[in-house]
């Protein structure tokens, strides 16, 4: 079951994506980067859930915080790229 915070995160992200995709003609790079970002976000949620619910993963437990931090940094960079692509598209 999803926590309220995760549900709000997913809902607001979906609403923002729909709003941006409908507001201006965007280059093909925007949906490609968006799909990559969403995929990494899902992967990060899966890793975090596995780390939080399964105490018997042994050696895999140690790198998970580093994996989560690394994926989070990449997702943040993709969010910046998406904003730049969107702003360039609405200026054109």
C-alpha positions as CSV (number, residue, x, y, z in Angstrom):
1,X,0.0,0.0,0.0
2,X,1.2,3.5,-0.9
3,X,1.8,6.0,1.9
4,X,0.0,9.3,1.6
5,X,3.3,11.1,0.8
6,X,4.1,8.8,-2.1
7,X,0.6,9.1,-3.5
8,X,0.7,12.9,-3.4
9,X,4.2,12.8,-5.1
10,X,2.8,10.5,-7.9
11,X,-0.4,12.5,-8.4
12,X,1.4,15.9,-8.5
13,X,4.0,14.6,-10.9
14,X,1.4,13.2,-13.2
15,X,-0.6,16.4,-13.2
16,X,2.5,18.4,-13.9
17,X,3.5,16.1,-16.8
18,X,0.0,16.3,-18.4
19,X,-0.1,20.1,-18.0
20,X,3.3,20.6,-19.6
21,X,2.7,18.1,-22.4
22,X,-0.6,19.9,-23.3
23,X,0.6,23.5,-22.9
24,X,3.1,23.8,-25.7
25,X,4.5,21.9,-28.6
26,X,7.6,20.2,-27.2
27,X,10.5,18.6,-28.9
28,X,10.8,14.8,-28.9
29,X,13.5,15.1,-26.3
30,X,11.1,16.1,-23.6
31,X,9.0,12.9,-23.5
32,X,12.1,10.8,-23.9
33,X,13.8,12.5,-20.8
34,X,10.5,12.3,-19.0
35,X,10.2,8.6,-19.5
36,X,13.8,8.1,-18.3
37,X,13.1,10.2,-15.2
38,X,9.9,8.3,-14.3
39,X,11.6,5.0,-14.9
40,X,14.5,6.0,-12.6
41,X,12.0,7.2,-10.0
42,X,10.1,3.9,-10.0
43,X,13.4,2.1,-9.7
44,X,14.4,4.3,-6.7
45,X,11.0,3.6,-5.0
46,X,11.5,-0.2,-5.5
47,X,15.0,-0.1,-4.1
48,X,13.9,2.1,-1.1
49,X,10.9,-0.2,-0.4
50,X,13.1,-3.3,-0.6
51,X,15.7,-1.7,1.7
52,X,13.0,-0.7,4.2
53,X,11.1,-4.0,4.3
54,X,13.7,-6.7,3.8
55,X,16.3,-6.9,6.5
56,X,17.7,-10.2,5.1
57,X,19.3,-8.8,1.9
58,X,22.8,-9.1,3.5
59,X,25.6,-7.4,1.5
60,X,23.1,-5.6,-0.7
61,X,22.0,-3.5,2.2
62,X,25.2,-1.4,2.3
63,X,25.2,0.0,-1.2
64,X,21.5,0.8,-1.3
65,X,21.8,4.2,0.3
66,X,24.5,5.1,-2.2
67,X,22.4,3.8,-5.0
68,X,19.4,5.8,-3.9
69,X,21.5,8.9,-3.5
70,X,23.0,8.5,-7.0
71,X,19.7,7.8,-8.6
72,X,18.2,10.9,-6.8
73,X,21.0,13.1,-8.1
74,X,20.4,11.8,-11.7
75,X,16.6,12.4,-11.3
76,X,17.3,15.9,-10.1
77,X,19.5,16.6,-13.1
78,X,16.8,15.2,-15.4
79,X,14.3,17.5,-13.7
80,X,16.5,20.5,-14.5
81,X,16.9,19.3,-18.1
82,X,13.1,19.0,-18.4
83,X,12.6,22.5,-17.1
84,X,15.2,23.9,-19.6
85,X,13.6,22.0,-22.5
86,X,10.1,23.2,-21.6
87,X,11.2,26.9,-21.1
88,X,13.1,26.8,-24.5
89,X,10.0,25.4,-26.1
90,X,7.6,28.0,-24.7
91,X,10.0,30.9,-25.7
92,X,10.2,29.7,-29.3
